[in-house]
Amino acid sequence: MGRLLLLCRLIARDLRRRPGEAAMFLLAVTAATASLALGMAADDALGTAYLKTRAATAGPDITAITTATDPAAVAERLARTPGVVAQSDPVFTFDTVVRAHGRDARSAVEGRDAEPSAVDRPLVTSGSWVRSGGVVVERSFAQVLGVVVGDRVTIGGRDYPVVGIALSVATGVYPGSDWAQEPGPSDYGGKVWLTTADTRAAAGDTPGVHLIHLKLADPAATTRWIATAFPEGDRGGDWVNVRYWQNVLDEDAKFIMFARPALVVGGWLLAAAAIVTLAALTAVRAGRDNRRAGLLKAVGATPAAVAAVLLAQHLLLTLLATALGLTAASLLAPELADPSAGLINSVGPPATDTVVGTVFLAVVVALAGTLGPAVRAARTSTVDTLADPAHQLVRHPRLTAVSAYLPAALLVGVRLLARRPGRAALTAVGAGATSVMVTALLTLHAVPDVKVSYGVSNPGGLRDIVTVQTVTGVTCVLVALSVLNTVFLGWSAAVRARRALAVTRTLGATPGQVVMALCTAQVLPGALGVAVGTPVGLVLYNLFSRTVVVPPGSWLLGAALAVLLTVGALTALPAWVHTRGPAGPTLNAEPA
């Protein structure tokens, strides 16, 4: 109990005295866990929303689409097929153009009765169900059209007031809602409902099709039922197309086809950036952690107990960050899975695989950033830890020979880089992770078909918007975290090298050369990270893309230069602060 109390007091003391470090740790790990958890939870959220809407609307297992003049014969044949437990009357529907607020959009118009059907009973979420002279608009289509109850739309040259907004899973959400098209290429479109009489009148001479919705005894056996109903493709002489509920779910899943991998990959890239953050924080607090380890061992603590003390705060914050990330993912997953609002969404707990994957990522980040220094501090002898002797510098004769002919600023920068290769590796990892996402974003914008307009003139635009917003969001978070890391690493480098640079200044180096030296020590590994991250970003994007896309070389070069200039600028600021004063006080000060 005494050890646990000591541990809690030390954690509370650290959090109280250095809340900024704890907040930065929490922010970095939360960003990584939230991105990964959101990517993993999106599929579950979509499936949950679809099944909930399907249950509320008596969604069909099978929809048969036929151009037969008399659909009754087709309906009778389907009803006699083994496995059918319920069937709707044939629904007449046709493909047309709906006009609303001065904009045109393709749409299917379905004729329905006021009485509920045995299969496919759309759920009215606003207004009322169809009545003579009134139209009900499917909710995802209404969102794109920008119509609400009380607005008017034009169908077949006639104006109809919108009397209701409804949900249905008989077809996919917009733009995959139009199943009223005859054999041949199909266009994207929405769906509206009129009474049967109004539908016939609006169609006029326009040919249409009939939909026959079926419920099966075994909803999972749709493909087996189709093989039984239409052996060897026999459609009974009539054109009959068949869609089943798995088709609808697959169509809805296209919204997050590219958003999910972007979030998952982005989560691991954010994890890499978080490891940089934790490693930088650990390097800053290494001195006081070593002293604490020495004091604990001096009063009898074992190396295991010392390591536990040094790791406990990080693991506690990791647990909190994981909980925050999972909570954020649970709240955002329904919105990501159904951006068109065409399903009934609800917030639920994350699935087991999502929790396990997120916890694994968080633990990897925490241990990768903090385990090594904690173990080294615990294993160092008590005398050496308390005495804190000066560290012998490693000489690099070949590097000395090569760099001797460089300008003064570059010479000092290369020496600083060789003195602390660990910090250089952190800079390279941070710049590389940022370059991966920036390259992926540029590649996405280079795709000719991607149009980020959200309107009826571009039915596929909403899918593009989801992808672009997801990649942009992950990129912005990663860039923000990388900026914090760069500032932190630059400040740490300036603090650690202030005595060496003060000696350099006494030997004739100007403050400008010192600033340039520190920038060189950060920009060179950053250039290596950019050189690796750019092609990796291209490979990752095209790995999940259906077509190979390469953005213009000027875009990639501009992005690489922007990353490197940002690294240099963010390093120059703390370096300049440390060169404002004279070198004498720094040399006279006691070592930290």
N, C-alpha and C positions, 0 to 999 in steps of 0.2 A: 504493500500500500504506500509505503514511503517513497519508493522509486516512481510509482505512478503519479503521486502528488508532485514530486520534483519535476517530472516530465511535463505535467500540465502547467506548472508555474513558469518553467522556462519557455514553453510555447507562448503562453499569455504575455510574458515579458517581451519576447521578440515581436509579437504582433502589435503590441502597444507602442514599442519604441521605433519600429520600422514598418509602419502600415503601407508605405509606398511599395516596398519590395513585395509584400504579401499581395497587394492589389495587382501588381504587374504579373506575378506568378498566376494568380487566379484568372486574370483576363486571358492570358496566353493559353492556358489549358482548357478553359471554358470554350474559347473560340474553336479549338481543334475538336473537342468532344462534341460540341453542338453540330458542327458541319458533318462529321462522320455519322452521328446518330440520326440527323435529319435525312441524309442520303439513304441510310438503311431502313428508316421507318416509313419512307414515302410509299413504298409498295404496299406495306401492311395497311397504311391509312387509306390508300385507294381501294384495296380489296374490302376493307371494313365499310367504307362509305358506299361502295357499289352494292354489297350484300344487304346493307340496311335499307337502301332505296329500293332494291329489288323486292324485299319482303314487304315494304310499305305500299308498293304499287302492283303487287301480284305480277311481277315481271315474267315474261315468257321464257321457256327453255329453248324453244325453237320458233323461228318466224319463217314461214314460207311466203315467197313473193312470186306471184304468177300473173301472166298477161292473158290468161284464159278468159274468153268471153263470158263463160259461165263458171264462176269460181266454185259453185256449189259442188260440182263433180269432184274437183280437186279436194275440197274440204271434206267431202264424204270419204274419199279414198284415204286421206290422212287420218281421219277419225277412227277408221277401222284398223290402222296399223297398231300392232301390239306395243304397249308401253305408254300410250296417250291416255291421260286421266282427265284432261280438261282442254277445251278448245273454244276460241272466240269465233264469232261470226266473221265472214270475210269483210275486211275494211277497205273501202275504195280510197285510193290516194293518187295524187298526181304531182308532178314536178312543175314548178312555176317560178316566177320572180315576185318577191314581196317588196313593197316600197314603204319605207318608214323614215320620217324626218328628212326626206329628200334623197335618201340613199337606197340603192337596190341591192337585194341579196337573194340568192337562190334558196328555195325552200320546198319541202314536201308539205302538202296540205292533206290532212287525213279527215275523213268524214266519220264522225262518231255520234252515237245517240246519247241522250241525257241520262239513260239508265246505265249503271256500271256494268262493264263487261266481265265475263268469267275469267279472262286472262288479260293482263295489261290494263290496269285501272290507274291512269295518271293521277298523281297527287297534286291537288290545287294548293299552292302556297300563298297565293294572293288573288283576291277577287272570287269569281265563281266559275263553274264548269260551263261548257258550251250551251248556247241557246240561240235561237233563230236570230240571225243578223249580227251575232257577236263572234269574236275569234279569241281563242286561248293560245298563248305563245309558250313554247318550251323555254324554261328559265335560262339556260345557258345561251340560247339564241336571243332571248329578250335582252340579256345583258349586253350582247354585242350590238344589237339594234338600238339600244338605249330607250326602249319603250317600257312603259308601266301601265297599270290598269287605268283606263280612261283615255289613253292615246288612241290614235287611229292609224291603221295600216291599209295599204291598197293591194288587193289580190285580184288578178284578172280584170283590172279596170274598175273594180268596185271598192268602195271604202267600207271598212268594218271597224267598229270600236273594239278595243282590247278589253275583254271582260274578265280575263283571268290569266294567271301565270302558273304553269304546272311543271311537274317533274315526271320523267318516265325513263325506264332503262330498256324499253323495247328496242331502242336504237342507241347509238353512242351519243355523248354530249356534243354540242356544236364544236367543230364543224363536221362531225361524223354522223349527223342526224338524218340525212336525206336518203331514204331507201326507196323512194318512189320512182326511180329512173328505170327505164326499160333496158333490155340487153344492149351491151356496148359500153364505151367508156363512161364512167360516172364522175360527176363533179361534186365538190363539197357543198354542203348546204345545211339549213336548219330544219325546224319542224314546227307547224302550227296545226291547230284543230278547229274545224268548223262542224256544224251539224251536217248530217249526210245529205240533206236537201241542198244546203248552201254549198257544199263541196261539189255536187253535181252541177249546180248552176254556175259556179266559178270556173269549173273545168271547161264547160262548153264543148267544143270539138277537140280539146286537148286529150290525147290518149292517156290512160292511167293504168295502174296495176292494182291488184288486191293483195292485202296482207292477211295471213291467217296465223294467229298466235296459238301456240300449243304449250301445254304443261305435260311433263313426263313423270312417270312413276319414279324414275331414277335420273335426276337432273345431270348427274355426272356422265351419263351414258349417251350424250348427244351424238357423237360420231358413230357409235354402234347403231343408234336408232336410224340415222340417215342411211347407213348401209342397208338396213332392213327395209326402210320405206322406199328406197330407190336402188334396188339391186342392179349392179353394173351400170349405174347412171340412168336407168329407165325412169323418165319423167312422165310417162303415160301420154305422150304425144303433145303435151303442153309445155311451154317454157315455165319452169319452176326453179327459182333460186332459193337456197336455204341458208339462213343465218342462225347461229346459235349463241347462247348467252356468253360463251367464252370469247366469241368474236367481238362482242360489245366491250367486254372488259379489256381485251387487247387494244381495241381502238382508243379507249379512254386512257390506257397506259402510255400511248404515244406522246401525251403531254409531258411526261417526265422521262422519256426515253434517254435524253441526253443530260437532263438536269441531275438525275441520280448519280451517274458516274462522276459528274463534275463535283458534286458534293463529297462523294467518298474519296476521290483523289485529292480534292481540296482539303479534306480533313487530315489526310496524311501529310500533305505539304504544310498545313498549319501546325501539325505536330512537329515537323522538322523545325519550323520557326520557333515553336514553343521550347524545343530542346535548346535552341540557341539562347533564348531568353533565360532559361533556368541555368544553363552553363555560365552565362555572363553574370547572373546574380550570385552564383556559387563562387565564381572567381573574385567578385568584389568582397564577399563576406568570408573568404578563405582565411584571412588573418585572424579575425575574431573567433571563427569556428575552431581554428587550431589552438588558440589560447584556451577556449572553453574546454576542448578535449583534454588539454594538458592539466587543467585544474581539476576536472572530473577524475582523471586517472590518478592525480596526486592524492585525492581523498578516498581512493579505493575502488573506483568504478572500473569494471572490466572493459576490454575493447568492444565487446558486443553491446554493452550498455551505452558506451559512448556513441557508437554508430547509431543505435536506436534513438538517442537524444537528438543527434544531428539530422536524422531522417524523419523524425516524427512530425515536425511542422510541415514538411513538404508533402508527406503522405496525407495528412489531415486536409491540407488545402486541395490536394488532388481529389480526395473524396468529395469535398464540397463542389469543386469544379465539375466533376462528373455528374453530380446530382443536378447542377445548374444546366449543364449541356443537355442532359436527357429531358429535363423539364422544358427547355426551349424547343427541342426537337418535337416533343409531344404536342406542344401548342401550335407549332408552325407546320407540321406534317400534313394536317388536313387541308390547309390552304394551298400548299404546294401540290398535293395530289389532285386537287380539284379546283384549278384556277378559274374555271368558267362557271362555278357555282351551279353545276348541273346535277349534283348529288346531295344527299343528306349527309352532312359531315358532323362528327362529334369528336371531342378530344378524349383519348383513352390512354391507358398506360402503355409504355413501349414493350415490344415483344422481347422474349428472352434472348434471342440472338443479337438484337440491337443492344441490350444492356451488356451482354458479355463482350461484344466487340468494342463498345465504348469504354468499358472498364479496362479492357486489355490495352487499348490505345493510351489511356490516361496513365496507367501504371508504367508502360514503356517510356512515355515522355518523362515522368517523374524520376524513374530510376536512371534513365540515360543521362539526365541532366545533373543528378545529385549523388548517385551511388558511389562513383569513383572517388570524388573528393572526400566524402564521409568515411569511406573505408581507409583511405590513405591517412586521414587525420587520426582515426582510431588506432592504426597500426604503428604510427610514429612514436618513438620513445618519449616518455614524459619529459626528460631533461631537454631533448632537442626541441620539443614543442614549446616549452616555457621559455627557453633561451632564444628561440627564433633566430638561429644563426643565418648569416648571409649565404645566399645560394651561389655556388660557383658557376660562372657563365661557361657555356659550352663554346669552344672555339671552332670556327669553320674556316680552315686555311684556304680551301678552294674558293669559297664565297668571298673571302677577304681579297684574294687575288683578282677575282673577276670584277668585284665592285669598286676596286681601288681607282678605276679610271672613270667612274660615273661622276656626274655633277654632285655637289655636296648634298643637296636635298635628297636626290635619289639614293646616294650612298647611305645616308643615315636611315632613310626609309627602309631600304633592303636589310640593313643590319637589325632594325627593330622587328621587321617581319621574321627574320631568322631566329631572333631571340625568343619570340613567343609564337611558335607555329600553331598552337592550339587556338589562339584568338583568330589567326588567319583562317583556320578551318571553319570556325563559326561564321566568319564573314562570308566565306565562299558558300556555305550551306544556305545562309539567309538570302544572298543574292541569287543563288541558283533556284531556290523555291519560288521566289518572286518572278523570276524570268519564265519559269514553267507556266504559271497562270497567266502572265501577261501575254506570252506567245499564244497560248490557247485562246485567249480573248481576241487577239488580233486575227487569228486563223478563223474564228467563228464569224467575225465581221467581214472576212474576205470571201465567204461562201456566197455565190451569186444569188441563190434562192432565198437567203435569209432576209426577211423584211420585217422590221420591228414596228409596223403600223398595226394598231389594234382596231380593226374595223371590218365591215362586211365586204369591202373591196379586196381584202386579203384574208380568205378563210383560214389559211394556215398560219396567220400572223400571231395568234395567241400562243401556239406551240413555240414559235420562234422567240416570243417575248419571255416565256418561262425559262428557256435555255439561256438567253442572253442575260436576263436578270440574275439567274443563279450564278453563272460564271462571273459576271461583273461583281456581284456581292461578295463571293469568295475572294476574288482578286483584290477588292478594296480592303477587306479585313486583313488579308495577307500583307498587302502593301503597308497598311497602318502598323501592323505588328513588326514588320521589317524596319520601318522607320524608327520605331521605339528601340529596336535592337541595335540599329546602326548608331543612334545617338548614345545609347548605353555603352556599346563597345568602344566608340570613339572617346567618350569621357573616361572610361576605364583605362584605355590605352594611354591617354594623356596623363592620368594620375600616376600610373605605374612607371611611366618613362620620364616623369618630371625631373628627377635628379640627373639621369643620364643626359637628358636634353639640356639641362642647365649647364652641365659640364661642356656640352657641345657649343652652347652659346658663349661660354667664356673663352672657347678656342677660336671664336670669330664668326660662328654661324649667326645669321640674322633671324629675327622672329619669323619673317616670311619663309625662310628656308626650313625652319623647324615645323611650321604649319604644313608646308609641302611634304616634309618627311613623314609626318603622321598620316597625311592623306594618301601618300604612296603605300604605306603599310596596310591601309584598308582597301584601296582601289585595286591593287594587284590581285589579291585573292578574290575580290569581287568580280574582276574580269574573268577569272577562271570559272567562277560560279555561273556567270552569264553565258560563257562559251559552252558550258555543259547543259545549262538549263534550257537554252533556246531550242536545240535539236530535240531534247527530251519532251518539251512542250509540244512540238510538232508531231512527234511519234505518238504521244498519248492522245492527242486530239484525233488523229487519223485512225488510231486503234479503235475508237468508238464511233467514228463517222462512217457513213455508207459510201462516201466518195473521198478520194485523196485530195486534200486542199493544201496549198502552200501560199501564204500571203506574200505580197511584194517584198522584195529584198530591202527596199527603202524603209518599209514599216519595221522590219526586224532590226535593221541597223539603228533606226531612230529609237526604238524601245531599249536596245542594249545601251546606247549612249545615255539615254535618260536615266536608266538604272545606275550606271557608273557615275554620272554627274551628281545624282542624288546622294550616293554613298560619299563622294568627295565633299559635297557641300555640308552634309550632316556631320562629317568628321572634322571639317575645318572650323566649325563653330566652337566646340570645346577646346580644340587645339589653340585657337586664337585667344581664348580666355586665359589659358595657362601661360601664354607668352606675353601677356600685357605687363606683368611686373618684372622687376630686375631679377637676375639669376642668383644674386648673392643670398637673399633670404632662403631660397630653396636649398642651397648647399649647406647653409648653417642649421637648417631644421633637422630635428631628430627623425630618423627613418620611421615610417608608419608601421 
